[in-house]
Amino acid sequence: MMSGRMLKALYQLRIHRCGAWTLELWALIVAWGTAAALLLRWLWRGTPALPWPHWLVLGLLIGAGGALLALARWAARRSYSIFEPQAHLPPPAGRGLDPEDKVLHRATGRFEVAGKAHRWVDLLAYWRTFATREHAVMAIVHASRYALLGSMAEADVGMWYIFFRPEDVRSLTPGRLTFGRTTRPALRIVCEIVPTAPLRRNRPGQPIIETVYLAFEDEAARGRVWADLRVADCLRPA
């Protein structure tokens, strides 16, 4: 199993940019661009341009680029995190939250703001439930740098949101979520929602299935949100 630290590193390469491109794309360009330059040099001269050990390097460069691409896609499907279900845990007996209540946590999922959508991981966020019983995850993306060269795009910095209603929830699973070196009590929420921001290959108004992960500093905080989600038997059968 891929380690939490490796998944986090792949995520940092995905969200930080150098110029117009992500660090993930730059890594692919360096690996495959170097390999292409060696091959073009060979074709131009008509003979191998380098001794055979360098062809081994060529193969490693091509393989490294392919491995990075495959790992990045695999990690993205896992939300760059490791979730371990705890299906044996009994649900809490607490009550729903009041509209003015907020619970601090770390959120992972598909966020929207001002007609834009982005998948973020481990954002500092607040959980709120309004008087209408609509749930909200309100998170913030801070400016940051990675590996000296990469920085967060200015357009991504600021508040991002996830909204869903009790009837949107398809399943709710307690567990533990690992991101990087940190493992926290968590909830995995699978929802069917209609996105407001455009999606590729998705018709306007077409519902989609999304998974939201909420990670908490302690069991008490998880219990408050878990109880809030269970108010009025809002979960539908899977």
Stockholm file with secondary structure:
# STOCKHOLM 1.0

chainA/1-238         MMSGRMLKALYQLRIHRCGAWTLELWALIVAWGTAAALLLRWLWRGTPALPWPHWLVLGLLIGAGGALLALARWAARRSYSIFEPQAHLPPPAGRGLDPEDKVLHRATGRFEVAGKAHRWVDLLAYWRTFATREHAVMAIVHASRYALLGSMAEADVGMWYIFFRPEDVRSLTPGRLTFGRTTRPALRIVCEIVPTAPLRRNRPGQPIIETVYLAFEDEAARGRVWADLRVADCLRPA
#=GR chainA/1-238 SS CCCHHHHHHHHHHHHEEETTEEHHHHHHHHHHHHHHHHHHHHHHHTSCSSCHHHHHHHHHHHHHHHHHHHHHHHHHHTTTSEEEECTTSCCCCCCCCCTTCCEEEEEEEEEEETTEEEEEEEEEEEEEECTTCCEEEEEEECCCEETTTEEECGGGCEEEEEEECGGGEEEEEEEEEEETTEEEEEEEEEEEECCSSCCTTCCTTCCEEEEEEEECSSHHHHHHHHHHHTGGGCCCCC
#=GC SS_cons         CCCHHHHHHHHHHHHEEETTEEHHHHHHHHHHHHHHHHHHHHHHHTSCSSCHHHHHHHHHHHHHHHHHHHHHHHHHHTTTSEEEECTTSCCCCCCCCCTTCCEEEEEEEEEEETTEEEEEEEEEEEEEECTTCCEEEEEEECCCEETTTEEECGGGCEEEEEEECGGGEEEEEEEEEEETTEEEEEEEEEEEECCSSCCTTCCTTCCEEEEEEEECSSHHHHHHHHHHHTGGGCCCCC
//
